[in-house]
């Protein structure tokens, strides 16, 4: 059981898990050499939003390392 990229472009990424979880990463405002990205994790079985946090991201590698922290924690 794993996460799979469902959608990806320069402004958003959606990952889906077969156990009923969806993780969205949405690009926000640029702040100098960082960009704000909001990550939202939802349990699609009951619609519960488990996480909604904004992170200052420096590059694509940094973004994916933050995403991996959530995909490693869920589903628990």
VOLO-264428 format. One line per 5 residues: number of its first residue (from 1); for each residue x, y, z of N, C-alpha, C. Coordinates in nm, 4 decimals, decimal comma. Each point is the difference from the previous one (the first is absolute). Example, Ala and Ser with C-alpha at 12.3 -4.5 7.8 and 13.67 -1.06 7.14 Angstrom:
% VOLO-264428
1) 1,3190:-0,5690:0,7800:-0,0890:0,1190:0,0000:0,0900:0,1200:0,0000 | -0,0350:0,1050:-0,0720:0,0820:0,1190:0,0060:-0,0770:0,1090:0,0730
//
This chain:
% VOLO-264428
1) 0,0834:-0,1162:0,0000:-0,0834:0,1162:0,0000:0,0883:0,1230:0,0000 | -0,0263:0,0876:-0,0952:0,0878:0,1146:-0,0116:-0,0748:0,1208:-0,0547 | 0,0697:0,1106:0,0032:-0,0504:0,1243:-0,0552:0,0376:0,0069:-0,1465 | -0,0895:0,0532:-0,0815:0,0283:0,0189:-0,1419:-0,0353:0,1423:-0,0396 | 0,0839:0,0595:-0,0842:-0,0284:0,1343:-0,0495:-0,1210:-0,0089:-0,0921
6) -0,1027:0,0771:0,0351:-0,1237:0,0025:-0,0777:0,0006:0,1160:-0,0985 | 0,0660:0,1086:0,0389:0,0032:0,1205:-0,0826:0,1198:0,0836:0,0422 | 0,0656:0,0620:-0,0980:0,1142:0,0849:0,0332:0,0192:0,1052:-0,1073 | 0,0155:0,1255:0,0432:0,0443:0,1068:-0,0884:0,0841:0,0966:0,0829 | 0,0330:0,1159:-0,0515:0,0891:0,0921:0,0709:-0,0631:0,0602:0,1249
11) -0,1337:-0,0035:0,0091:-0,0683:0,0655:0,1118:-0,0682:-0,0940:0,0973 | -0,0093:-0,1277:-0,0332:-0,0660:-0,0926:0,0920:0,0393:-0,1444:-0,0280 | -0,0103:-0,0784:0,1055:0,0279:-0,1435:-0,0072:-0,1088:-0,0697:0,0804 | -0,0533:-0,1082:-0,0537:-0,0972:-0,0807:0,0732:0,0504:-0,1431:0,0029 | 0,0015:-0,0584:0,1188:0,0372:-0,1393:0,0169:-0,1188:-0,0739:0,0613
16) -0,0214:-0,1225:-0,0441:-0,1108:-0,0806:0,0513:0,0539:-0,1302:0,0562 | -0,0655:-0,0464:0,1055:0,0345:-0,1276:0,0624:-0,1209:-0,0906:-0,0095 | 0,0221:-0,1250:-0,0307:-0,1107:-0,0937:-0,0202:-0,0829:-0,0228:0,1260 | 0,0515:0,0365:0,1170:-0,0758:-0,0139:0,1241:-0,0906:0,1198:0,0275 | -0,0127:0,0908:-0,0966:-0,0938:0,1099:0,0143:0,0557:0,1285:0,0555
21) 0,1213:0,0329:-0,0362:0,0600:0,1265:0,0406:0,0425:0,0766:-0,1246 | -0,0105:0,1329:0,0072:0,0456:0,0863:-0,1083:0,0864:0,1091:0,0616 | 0,1132:0,0274:-0,0632:0,0904:0,1051:0,0435:0,0127:0,1005:-0,1133 | -0,0340:0,1265:0,0286:0,0139:0,1076:-0,0974:0,1099:0,0930:0,0450 | 0,0858:0,0388:-0,0923:0,0990:0,1039:0,0228:-0,0321:0,1118:-0,0986
26) -0,0213:0,1213:0,0539:-0,0399:0,1127:-0,0833:0,1001:0,1130:0,0159 | 0,0485:0,0469:-0,1131:0,0974:0,1088:-0,0009:-0,0680:0,1302:0,0403 | 0,0684:0,0758:0,0854:-0,0502:0,1303:0,0430:0,0922:0,1110:-0,0463 | 0,0190:0,0967:0,0873:0,0772:0,1191:-0,0332:0,1502:-0,0271:0,0020 | 0,0682:0,0643:-0,0946:0,1459:0,0001:0,0011:0,0468:0,1028:0,1015
31) 0,1023:-0,0359:0,0771:0,0587:0,0909:0,0976:0,1511:-0,0055:-0,0149 | 0,0499:0,0810:-0,0889:0,1434:-0,0004:-0,0248:0,0429:-0,1310:-0,0627 | 0,0903:-0,0717:0,0669:0,0496:-0,1261:-0,0549:-0,0799:-0,1202:0,0497 | -0,1148:0,0232:0,0639:-0,0876:-0,1071:0,0468:-0,1412:0,0203:-0,0550 | -0,0750:-0,1066:-0,0022:-0,1400:0,0051:-0,0400:-0,0819:-0,0698:0,1070
36) -0,1129:0,0584:0,0346:-0,0902:-0,0641:0,0949:-0,0800:-0,1084:-0,0718 | -0,0024:-0,1181:0,0583:-0,0819:-0,1105:-0,0494:-0,0886:-0,0462:0,1152 | -0,1293:-0,0162:-0,0270:-0,0929:-0,0509:0,0999:-0,0253:-0,1466:-0,0283 | 0,0155:-0,0830:0,1020:-0,0268:-0,1429:-0,0121:-0,1255:-0,0330:0,0785 | -0,0919:-0,0689:-0,0660:-0,1255:-0,0403:0,0620:-0,0165:-0,1498:-0,0177
41) -0,0192:-0,0688:0,1105:-0,0181:-0,1442:-0,0015:-0,1410:-0,0306:0,0477 | -0,0744:-0,0776:-0,0800:-0,1400:-0,0290:0,0302:-0,0245:-0,1494:-0,0015 | -0,0769:-0,0449:0,0963:-0,0504:-0,1374:0,0025:-0,1285:0,0014:-0,0826 | 0,0039:-0,0554:-0,1181:-0,1151:0,0091:-0,0905:-0,1159:-0,0890:0,0418 | 0,0244:-0,0961:0,0883:-0,1093:-0,0855:0,0459:-0,1053:0,0792:0,0765
46) 0,0443:0,0965:0,0819:-0,0964:0,0784:0,0763:0,0152:0,1505:-0,0195 | 0,0935:0,0409:-0,0860:0,0189:0,1413:-0,0302:0,0764:0,0788:0,1040 | 0,0604:-0,0676:0,0967:0,0738:0,0668:0,1064:0,1312:0,0560:-0,0534 | 0,0212:0,1295:0,0227:0,1277:0,0607:-0,0348:0,0965:-0,0263:0,1146 | 0,1050:-0,0754:-0,0275:0,0955:-0,0398:0,1027:0,1124:0,1011:0,0175
51) 0,0380:0,0657:-0,1085:0,1109:0,0950:0,0032:-0,0312:0,1141:-0,0958 | 0,0322:0,1205:0,0421:0,0001:0,1166:-0,0876:0,1087:0,0923:0,0515 | 0,1146:-0,0043:-0,0665:0,1163:0,0757:0,0455:0,0688:0,0654:-0,1190 | 0,0573:0,1156:0,0254:0,0751:0,0714:-0,1024:0,1480:-0,0064:0,0341 | 0,0805:-0,0276:-0,1016:0,1451:-0,0122:0,0168:0,0702:0,0936:-0,0967
56) 0,1115:0,0561:0,0440:0,0863:0,0787:-0,0894:0,0948:-0,0967:-0,0692 | -0,0123:-0,0093:-0,1308:0,0736:-0,0989:-0,0787:0,1039:0,0704:-0,0864 | 0,1215:-0,0546:-0,0016:0,1081:0,0645:-0,0744:0,0168:-0,0524:-0,1424 | -0,0356:-0,1271:-0,0241:0,0146:-0,0559:-0,1347:-0,0836:-0,1281:-0,0109 | 0,0014:-0,0626:-0,1150:-0,0825:-0,1187:-0,0218:0,0414:-0,1170:0,0899
61) 0,1289:-0,0184:0,0200:0,0474:-0,1074:0,0874:-0,0506:0,0210:0,1433 | 0,0037:0,1225:0,0463:-0,0502:0,0327:0,1338:-0,1501:-0,0290:0,0082 | -0,0754:0,0380:-0,1039:-0,1441:-0,0261:-0,0028:-0,0284:-0,1492:0,0147 | 0,0687:-0,0821:-0,0780:-0,0248:-0,1444:0,0058:0,0428:-0,0597:0,1338 | 0,1014:0,0552:0,0640:0,0387:-0,0527:0,1313:-0,1071:0,0322:0,1045
66) -0,0636:0,1155:-0,0101:-0,1093:0,0342:0,0911:-0,1207:-0,0898:-0,0278 | -0,0334:-0,0198:-0,1262:-0,1119:-0,0887:-0,0363:0,0243:-0,1400:0,0551 | 0,1228:-0,0494:-0,0124:0,0325:-0,1349:0,0477:-0,0203:-0,0146:0,1506 | 0,0185:0,1069:0,0764:-0,0240:-0,0086:0,1435:-0,1449:-0,0351:0,0286 | -0,0921:0,0558:-0,0774:-0,1416:-0,0302:0,0196:-0,0347:-0,1382:-0,0528
71) 0,0552:-0,0381:-0,1131:-0,0339:-0,1311:-0,0562:0,0602:-0,1126:0,0832 | 0,1055:0,0296:0,0755:0,0561:-0,1007:0,0907:-0,0857:-0,0164:0,1257 | -0,0710:0,1042:0,0401:-0,0829:-0,0047:0,1207:-0,1399:-0,0565:-0,0244 | -0,0528:0,0185:-0,1184:-0,1376:-0,0416:-0,0310:0,0009:-0,1001:-0,1132 | -0,0870:-0,0945:-0,0028:-0,0879:-0,0345:0,1115:0,0793:-0,0686:0,1111
76) -0,0454:0,0236:0,1208:0,0689:-0,0541:0,1176:-0,0515:-0,1377:0,0333
//
